[in-house]
Every structure is written in C-alpha cells, then in structure tokens.
Amino acid sequence: MRDDYQLQGWMFVNFLALIMHYRIYSLLKAKDILKQYSPGDVIEHLERISMLKIGDEWKISEVPKHTRVLIEKLEIPIM
C-alpha cells in the first residue's frame, strides 16, 4: 500500500467481502444446502448474471438453468 488511505480502503473492501461471505454461508446453512454448495459456488453462479442496456431499458441477461435452480432454492430476489 502506498499510503494510509489505500490501506484503509483495502481493509474496508475486504471487510465488506467477509460480511457477504458469511451472509451467504448463513443462508446456505438455513436452507440446509451447505453440503451441496459453498459460498464460493454461489458467488460463481451469481457472477454469470449481468445487466444489459438495450436502448433505454436495462434487462437481465439469460440466467443459466443451474443458476436459476440455485436462486430458487435460496429464495434470492432477482428482479
């Protein structure tokens, strides 16, 4: 790190990532599918979803079937 501000920014982003990781972990545990999926698996599947701007409208890209099944199991609201 070059200065204290960069170090604080790096620590803050890592703190937010850690919070999100454990929220996903607790969600998997609550739905009793922690044996099938890890928090990293969930993040990998959710990375495949993106927003596309078509004209003036934003639309969700096509969601792969396995990702859609995982979203339904976790009851994650995706627009």
C-alpha positions as CSV (number, residue, x, y, z in Angstrom):
1,M,0.0,0.0,0.0
2,R,1.3,3.4,-0.8
3,D,-0.4,5.3,1.9
4,D,-2.9,5.0,4.8
5,Y,-5.9,5.8,2.7
6,Q,-5.2,2.9,0.3
7,L,-4.7,0.6,3.2
8,Q,-8.0,1.7,4.8
9,G,-9.8,1.3,1.5
10,W,-8.4,-2.2,1.0
11,M,-9.3,-3.2,4.6
12,F,-12.9,-1.8,4.1
13,V,-13.5,-3.7,0.9
14,N,-12.2,-6.9,2.5
15,F,-14.4,-6.3,5.5
16,L,-17.5,-6.0,3.2
17,A,-16.5,-9.2,1.3
18,L,-16.2,-11.1,4.6
19,I,-19.6,-9.9,5.7
20,M,-21.2,-11.0,2.3
21,H,-19.4,-14.4,2.5
22,Y,-20.8,-15.1,5.9
23,R,-24.3,-13.9,4.9
24,I,-24.2,-16.4,2.1
25,Y,-22.9,-19.1,4.4
26,S,-25.7,-18.5,6.9
27,L,-28.3,-18.5,4.1
28,L,-26.9,-21.9,2.9
29,K,-27.0,-23.2,6.4
30,A,-30.5,-22.0,7.0
31,K,-31.7,-23.7,3.7
32,D,-29.8,-26.9,4.7
33,I,-27.9,-27.0,1.4
34,L,-24.4,-26.2,2.8
35,K,-23.3,-29.8,2.0
36,Q,-24.1,-29.2,-1.7
37,Y,-22.9,-25.6,-2.2
38,S,-20.2,-23.4,-0.7
39,P,-20.3,-19.6,-0.6
40,G,-17.8,-19.6,-3.4
41,D,-20.0,-21.8,-5.5
42,V,-22.9,-19.3,-5.0
43,I,-20.7,-16.4,-6.0
44,E,-19.5,-18.2,-9.1
45,H,-23.1,-18.9,-10.2
46,L,-24.3,-15.3,-9.5
47,E,-21.3,-13.9,-11.5
48,R,-23.0,-15.3,-14.6
49,I,-25.9,-12.9,-14.3
50,S,-25.4,-9.5,-15.8
51,M,-27.5,-6.5,-16.7
52,L,-27.7,-5.4,-20.4
53,K,-28.7,-2.0,-21.6
54,I,-30.9,-2.3,-24.6
55,G,-32.0,1.1,-25.9
56,D,-33.1,3.0,-22.8
57,E,-34.0,-0.1,-20.8
58,W,-31.9,-2.3,-18.5
59,K,-32.6,-6.1,-18.8
60,I,-31.2,-9.1,-17.0
61,S,-29.2,-11.4,-19.2
62,E,-30.2,-15.0,-19.8
63,V,-29.8,-17.0,-16.5
64,P,-28.4,-20.5,-16.8
65,K,-30.7,-23.3,-15.6
66,H,-28.4,-24.4,-12.8
67,T,-28.0,-20.9,-11.5
68,R,-31.8,-20.3,-11.7
69,V,-32.3,-23.5,-9.6
70,L,-29.8,-22.3,-7.0
71,I,-31.6,-18.9,-6.9
72,E,-34.9,-20.6,-6.3
73,K,-33.5,-22.8,-3.6
74,L,-32.0,-19.8,-1.8
75,E,-35.1,-17.6,-2.5
76,I,-32.9,-14.7,-3.7
77,P,-35.0,-12.0,-5.3
78,I,-33.5,-11.3,-8.7
79,M,-35.6,-8.5,-10.3
